C-alpha cells in the first residue's frame, strides 16, 4: 500500500496592498507578478474595508478575455452589469463564477454608501481550446453554497468540487475543465484540517484571519502562515494544517494545471503575443464581446 504524502509549503506569498478599478484598496497575493502565479490560478485579490473611500468607486466598465473570474463576497453588496444587459447582485455569502471566454465588458459597483465591504476575486485560467468560448455566468446566493460543520471545530463552505471530510457535499459550480476545488474554511483554535486532494492538482491556501501551521520536512518542525499570506503547496496527496493559537479562516484553492504558455496584458490572458494584439484590436474596434452571455 502506497503511503500518503503530506503536502508541505514550497513558498509563501505575502499579499501586497495595491489599488485597482477606480481606486479600490485590496491585497494581491497570486498575480502580483508573473512569477507569483500557480497554474491554473492567475490572481487572487482580497478586498475589505469599512471606509467607503477605499471601495465606493468600485470597478467601472472594463474588458476581459481568455479566463474566468470568481467573486466571493463575505460582507457587502456589489452589482455586476455587462454590456449585454446581464445584471447580478453579489451580497454577503454570495458567489459569481464568470466565464469571460472570448470577451466581456462589465462593471462591479458597490451598492452601499457605508459599512463594511469584504471579499475575494480569483482569476482562473482557461486552456487554449476554451479561451474563445461563449461567455456565461453562474450567480449564487449565500443559501446556494453548501456548508458543513463538525464537533471538532471545523466549519466550511464549499463553492466548487468535493471534499472527503464533508461526505455527500458538492460545490454548486460544476463543468469546469480544470476541475477546481474552492472552499472557505474556518477552524477554532487548535483544530486540525486534513483533506485528501487530487495528487495532480496545484494547491494554494490563503489565510485571511488568524494563522495556520503546516507540517515541514522534519517531523518536529512546522511552517507558519499568517493572515494575508498564501501558501503554495508541494505536490502530494494530503493537505494538513492546524489553526495556530487562534480561530482561523482561510481559502483552499486546488485545480488541475493547464501546462500552456501564459501571455497577459492587463485584462487579457492568452497563449501568444499575437493573440493579445488581436484582443486589443478587437476591443478597440468593438469586436471583443460579440454575442449574448448566458446565465446558467
BELDA-V454488 format. One line per field, one symbol per residue. ss: DSSP state (h for helix, s for strand, l for the rest). phi: phi as a letter, one per 40 degrees, with the letter a starting at -180 (. if undefined). A space follows every 10 residues. Layout:
BEGIN
ss: ???
phi: ???
END
This chain:
BEGIN
ss: lllllsllss sssslsssss lllsssssll lllllllsll sssssssssl lhhhllllss ssssslssss ssssslssss ssllllssss slllsssssl lllsssssss llllllssss sssssllhhh lllllsssss lhhhlssssl lllsssssss lslhhhllls llslllllll ssssssslll lsssssllll sssssssssl ssssslllll lsssssllss sssllllsss sssllllsss ssssssllll llsssllsss llhhhhhhhh hhhhllllll lllssl
phi: .cccbccccc abbccbcaba gchccabbbd gcadccbadc ccabbbbaac cdccaccgbc dacaagabbb bbccahabbc bbccgcbacb bdgcbbbbcc fciababbbd babagcbaia bbbbcbcdcb cbcccabbbb cdccccbabb cchbbbbbca gbbccbdgcb cccbgcccfc bbabbbbcdg cbbbacbdcc ccbbbbcbag abbbdbcccb babcbbdgbb bccccibbcb abccgacbba bbbaacccgb cbbbbfcbbb bbcccccccc ccccbgbcbb hbcbbc
END
